[in-house]
């Protein structure tokens, strides 16, 4: 897992080296992910993002969390570790193959009792959730075209003062290049949507591949 590649490499490595590192279990999960998922391993969050997720959950006092995009379980472990006893994380994904790895590591990490996995299109899973403000913390890290839908469905259910963290919002530094294709145009539109949303306050943090933090109210 590499440090952010859109800032000076030495500064990025320095920042990582001065962040609490992942423990042996997370290192083992990252290594297995690299070994078995090949080119898909880049979908895993950066280790410093994992440290930040745990801290954010703890700082917000979140008890009810939702994750859109679980992959092999690194981020869900980090979120679940930040939850108090009795806290719950709903993990949404479409891949039984990748999440089977996650399930093993949830057990090893001792957080399986905090996590409920629902397989299927995340938009459908979110729309089926209770229509009340009960989510304290959410993490979005899935297909980029789905971000606006995931954001709106979660925000409608987010408690006042609740926090949403959104990954990949800098697109490896390509976000400022209007000629770049792929996911960049959609992410630029999403970033504009969030910053113009009067319902929230937001900050885009240049960590990992860009992590946008959105607070309701």
C-alpha positions as CSV (number, residue, x, y, z in Angstrom):
1,X,0.0,0.0,0.0
2,X,1.6,3.2,-1.2
3,X,1.3,6.7,0.3
4,X,-0.6,9.4,-1.6
5,X,1.0,10.0,-5.0
6,X,-0.3,13.5,-5.6
7,X,1.9,15.2,-3.1
8,X,5.7,15.2,-2.7
9,X,6.7,11.6,-2.2
10,X,9.1,12.3,0.7
11,X,6.4,14.3,2.5
12,X,3.8,11.5,1.9
13,X,6.1,8.9,3.3
14,X,7.0,11.1,6.3
15,X,3.3,11.5,7.1
16,X,2.7,7.8,6.9
17,X,5.8,7.1,9.1
18,X,4.4,9.4,11.7
19,X,0.9,7.8,11.8
20,X,0.1,4.8,14.1
21,X,0.7,1.8,11.8
22,X,-1.6,-1.2,11.2
23,X,-1.2,-4.1,13.5
24,X,-0.2,-7.6,12.4
25,X,-3.7,-8.7,11.6
26,X,-4.3,-5.8,9.2
27,X,-0.8,-6.3,7.7
28,X,-1.7,-10.0,7.1
29,X,-5.0,-9.0,5.5
30,X,-3.3,-6.5,3.2
31,X,-0.8,-9.1,2.1
32,X,-3.5,-11.7,1.4
33,X,-5.5,-9.1,-0.5
34,X,-2.4,-8.3,-2.7
35,X,-1.8,-12.0,-3.2
36,X,-5.3,-13.2,-4.1
37,X,-7.0,-10.2,-5.7
38,X,-4.2,-9.1,-8.1
39,X,-4.9,-5.9,-9.8
40,X,-8.0,-5.4,-7.6
41,X,-5.8,-4.9,-4.6
42,X,-5.8,-1.2,-5.2
43,X,-9.4,-1.1,-4.0
44,X,-8.1,-1.5,-0.4
45,X,-7.8,1.7,1.6
46,X,-4.4,3.0,2.6
47,X,-3.2,2.1,6.1
48,X,-3.2,5.7,7.3
49,X,-6.9,6.0,6.2
50,X,-7.7,2.9,8.3
51,X,-6.1,4.6,11.4
52,X,-8.1,7.7,10.7
53,X,-11.4,5.8,10.3
54,X,-11.0,4.2,13.7
55,X,-10.2,7.6,15.2
56,X,-13.2,9.3,13.5
57,X,-15.6,6.7,14.8
58,X,-14.2,7.0,18.3
59,X,-14.3,10.8,18.2
60,X,-17.8,11.0,16.9
61,X,-19.1,8.5,19.5
62,X,-20.8,6.6,16.7
63,X,-22.8,3.5,17.6
64,X,-24.6,2.8,14.3
65,X,-22.4,2.7,11.2
66,X,-22.8,1.9,7.5
67,X,-20.2,0.9,5.0
68,X,-20.7,0.9,1.2
69,X,-18.0,-1.2,-0.4
70,X,-16.4,-3.8,1.9
71,X,-14.0,-5.7,-0.4
72,X,-11.8,-7.9,1.8
73,X,-12.7,-6.2,5.0
74,X,-9.8,-3.8,6.0
75,X,-12.0,-0.7,6.4
76,X,-14.8,-2.6,8.1
77,X,-12.3,-3.8,10.8
78,X,-11.1,-0.3,11.3
79,X,-14.6,1.1,11.7
80,X,-15.8,-1.8,13.9
81,X,-12.8,-1.3,16.2
82,X,-13.8,2.2,16.8
83,X,-17.4,1.3,17.8
84,X,-18.3,0.8,21.4
85,X,-19.7,-2.4,22.9
86,X,-23.1,-2.8,21.4
87,X,-22.2,-0.7,18.3
88,X,-23.1,-2.1,14.9
89,X,-21.8,-1.8,11.4
90,X,-23.9,-2.6,8.3
91,X,-21.5,-3.7,5.5
92,X,-22.8,-3.5,1.9
93,X,-21.1,-5.3,-1.0
94,X,-21.8,-7.3,-4.1
95,X,-19.0,-9.9,-4.0
96,X,-19.3,-13.1,-2.0
97,X,-15.8,-14.0,-3.1
98,X,-14.0,-10.9,-1.7
99,X,-16.2,-10.7,1.4
100,X,-15.5,-14.3,2.3
101,X,-11.9,-13.1,3.1
102,X,-13.4,-10.3,5.1
103,X,-15.5,-12.7,7.2
104,X,-12.4,-14.7,8.2
105,X,-10.6,-11.6,9.3
106,X,-13.6,-10.2,11.2
107,X,-13.5,-13.4,13.2
108,X,-9.8,-13.1,13.8
109,X,-10.1,-9.5,14.8
110,X,-12.9,-10.3,17.2
111,X,-15.3,-7.8,15.6
112,X,-17.6,-10.2,13.7
113,X,-20.4,-9.7,16.3
114,X,-20.5,-6.0,15.4
115,X,-20.8,-6.5,11.7
116,X,-23.8,-7.4,9.5
117,X,-22.9,-8.1,5.9
118,X,-25.6,-7.6,3.2
119,X,-24.8,-8.8,-0.3
120,X,-26.5,-7.1,-3.2
121,X,-26.7,-3.7,-4.9
122,X,-26.0,-1.1,-2.2
123,X,-28.6,1.3,-3.5
124,X,-31.3,-1.3,-2.9
125,X,-29.9,-2.2,0.5
126,X,-29.8,1.5,1.6
127,X,-33.3,2.2,0.2
128,X,-34.7,-0.7,2.3
129,X,-33.3,0.8,5.6
130,X,-35.5,2.6,8.1
131,X,-36.4,6.1,6.9
132,X,-35.3,7.9,10.0
133,X,-32.2,9.6,11.2
134,X,-30.3,6.8,12.9
135,X,-26.9,6.4,11.2
136,X,-24.0,8.0,13.1
137,X,-21.1,7.2,10.7
138,X,-20.9,6.1,7.1
139,X,-18.0,5.2,4.8
140,X,-18.5,5.2,1.0
141,X,-15.9,3.4,-1.1
142,X,-17.5,1.5,-3.9
143,X,-18.4,2.1,-7.6
144,X,-17.9,5.7,-8.3
145,X,-20.9,6.2,-10.5
146,X,-23.1,5.2,-7.5
147,X,-21.7,7.8,-5.2
148,X,-24.5,10.4,-5.6
149,X,-27.1,7.8,-4.8
150,X,-25.3,6.3,-1.9
151,X,-24.7,9.8,-0.5
152,X,-28.3,10.9,-0.7
153,X,-29.7,7.6,0.7
154,X,-27.3,7.8,3.6
155,X,-27.7,11.5,4.3
156,X,-31.4,11.1,4.5
157,X,-30.8,8.6,7.3
158,X,-27.8,10.3,9.0
159,X,-28.4,11.6,12.5
160,X,-27.8,15.4,13.0
161,X,-24.0,15.8,13.6
162,X,-23.4,12.4,11.9
163,X,-20.4,12.0,9.6
164,X,-19.9,10.5,6.2
165,X,-16.4,9.7,4.9
166,X,-16.1,9.3,1.1
167,X,-13.0,7.7,-0.5
168,X,-11.1,8.3,-3.8
169,X,-12.2,11.9,-4.1
170,X,-8.9,13.1,-5.5
171,X,-8.5,10.3,-8.1
172,X,-4.8,9.9,-7.9
173,X,-4.4,13.6,-8.4
174,X,-6.2,13.6,-11.7
175,X,-9.2,15.4,-10.3
176,X,-8.0,18.8,-11.4
177,X,-7.4,17.7,-15.0
178,X,-10.6,18.4,-17.0
179,X,-9.3,16.4,-20.0
180,X,-9.0,13.2,-18.0
181,X,-11.7,10.5,-18.4
182,X,-12.6,7.4,-16.5
183,X,-14.1,8.1,-13.1
184,X,-12.7,11.6,-12.9
185,X,-15.6,13.6,-14.5
186,X,-18.1,11.8,-12.3
187,X,-16.0,12.4,-9.2
188,X,-15.6,16.1,-10.0
189,X,-19.4,16.3,-10.3
190,X,-19.8,14.5,-7.0
191,X,-17.3,16.8,-5.2
192,X,-19.2,19.8,-6.5
193,X,-22.5,18.3,-5.4
194,X,-21.2,17.9,-1.8
195,X,-19.5,21.3,-1.4
196,X,-22.6,23.0,-2.7
197,X,-24.9,21.1,-0.4
198,X,-26.3,23.5,2.3
199,X,-27.3,20.6,4.5
200,X,-23.7,19.7,5.3
201,X,-20.3,21.0,6.1
202,X,-17.4,19.3,4.3
203,X,-13.6,19.1,4.0
204,X,-11.6,17.2,1.5
205,X,-8.5,15.7,3.2
206,X,-5.5,14.8,1.0
207,X,-4.9,11.4,2.6
208,X,-4.8,8.1,0.7
209,X,-6.6,8.8,-2.6
210,X,-8.5,11.7,-1.1
211,X,-11.0,11.4,1.7
212,X,-13.9,13.7,1.9
213,X,-15.5,14.2,5.4
214,X,-19.1,15.4,5.4
215,X,-20.9,16.4,8.6
216,X,-24.7,16.8,8.7
217,X,-26.0,20.0,10.2
